[in-house]
Amino acid sequence: MAVTRELPDVAVKPATAERRRSSFARLVFVVMAKDLRAELRTKEAVNASLAFAVVILVLFNFAFDLDDPATRTIVGGLLWLVFAFAGTLVLNRSFARELPNDCLDALVAAPVSGATLFLGKALANYLLVLAVELVSLPVFGIFYNVWFPFGQMLVVLALGTWGITVIGTVFSALTVNIRLREVMLPMLTYPMLVPALMGSMVLTAQLATGIPIWGESATWLKVLVGFDVLYTAAALALVETVLVG
Amino acid sequence: MTAVSVDGVWKFYGDYPALRDVRLDADAGTCLALIGRNGAGKTTLLRTIAGFSKPGKGAIRIFGQEPRETETRRHIGVIGHGIAVYDELSAHENLTLYARLYGLPDPRRAALEWLEQTGLERVRDGLVREFSRGMRQRLAVARAFLHDPSVLLLDEPFTALDDRAIAVLQRLLREALANGKTVIMSTHQLREALELSSHVALLNRGAVAFHGACTAEMLADPGWVYARYGEG
């Protein structure tokens, strides 16, 4: 973007030097690293999310007959419901973390785009939710005696989690100033997540019954990729309006 | 040169007009004190100038540019009601973060320099949540000045500051004004503000009741402008 002649010279100099150094990706990394560092110091969202996921998986274990082969067909649904609820606990903190000292104002005032802030926060959330899922998965395997092919399950986790994260992060920004944001976030997020969750559930159930996610049954994989791309594009287009109005 | 121009700005919260046809200018190198009773619209005006929210009607220009332009934001420094630093990060990490966001050439060094300027170098690695209130406020001042902004927007900057933080802020503001920076501050501390200000704007229920140069009457009696133009 061209600097107009009216902007004072003294302030333009660092900006010009900055432009060479600070690429979009670098600023996204700065925001992501800040969020991860803050969360790893307190662990308030990750601990709550992980505890919730493990407790629910243990409780579900007593609700179903694990010797019944039909149970394998519903494990996808079980697993992704747990991931969706546990993920919301992480996502709720994403923008709420900026509230205590009005840090969101300082971020909005900084010369970075809304898309940069959004992607930085979304990536931090993604890594945190993915970490919770990767810890929960062996717990699930032990209790339910269901083991997935790791590579294919990782693809499903990566795609499904991005869908949860990208929608959750944008709604976390939207609800950050609402008094009942802990209630509003899931109410707004889950209906939007239905296609991504459906895809993830079906693919996970396929893996549990020994059907690979690609080949003839790749339709849901394509649906999941399509929704992830759509969600991401819509979030990037809307986030500036969400943050500033 | 006009640094900040507010031209016929209206801002609505629902149907309520928080700002009503506000027209103000601030030239480079001047300090404008925004005064007015609680709820007069000072904070709303500062937040709108800073680009935190868009005006319902009218236009705001910072050196002729929209406040939300990325380049324009490099020239604005803001101290709001909150200190805008992260409790979970150290003082040095906080300033380094903002130095990176503003694209300063050597973020870590810039952060260290401002920790020294504000007397926080000894606690550079301490987490902000462990800081006293005065230390937190000095860190907020360092954050706002870190990127050498041309326009400083300060919302009640002297409120609840300890003596040391007031001294630091006044020194930095005097240096900034001497270097041609523009300062717009909302305040209830008229005496401290008028000592620094070249101009005064009185807001009354969202409208500008008075806008002009700071006069001898105001310096002699900070309440004079309220009595003469406002809800005295």
Interface residues (C-beta under 8 A of the other chain):
Chain A: M1 V3 T4 E6 L7 P8 V10 A11 P14 A15 A17 E18 R19 R21 S22 L27 V30 V31 K34 R37 A38 R41 T42 P100 N101 D102 C103 D105 A106 L107 V108 A109 A110 P111 V112 S113 V244 G245
Chain B: M1 A28 R47 A50 G51 F52 S53 K54 F63 G64 Q65 R68 E69 T70 E71 T72 R73 R74 H75 I76 V78 G80 H81 G82 I83 A84 V85 Y86 D87 E88 L89 E93 L97 Y98 R100 L101 Y102 G103 L104 P105 L127 R143 H147 D148 P149 S150 N179 G180
